[in-house]
Amino acid sequence: MPEVEPNGLAADLIQIEDQWGAHNYRPLDVVVERAAGVWVYAVDGRRYLDCLSAYSALNQATVTAHWCRRCSTRRRA
């Protein structure tokens, strides 16, 4: 996959994360806006296959309504 230089909104958000975020690993130069199933969508409109599921916080973006209901039910029990 060719290297993509972030620009616009993605570049601004990456700069903020670099300034204020924890530097415990090198993050990808992708800003995820939303997710659906196995796909994550960046603020620049690109679509990526989520091959990082269960790594860091990316898997939290793909939570479905089904699992939200399940977790909510379990928490109250």
CORPERA-V918935 format. One line per field, one symbol per residue. phi: phi as a letter, one per 20 degrees, with the letter a starting at -180 (. if undefined). burial: # if it has 16 or more other C-alpha atoms within 10 Angstrom, else .. A space follows every 50 residues. Layout:
phi=???
burial=???
//
This chain:
phi=.ffdefbmggfffffffffdefdeaeffecdeebbbmedddefenfdcff edgmdldffffdfeggfffffffffff
burial=.........##.##...............###..#....###.#.....# ........#..#...............
//
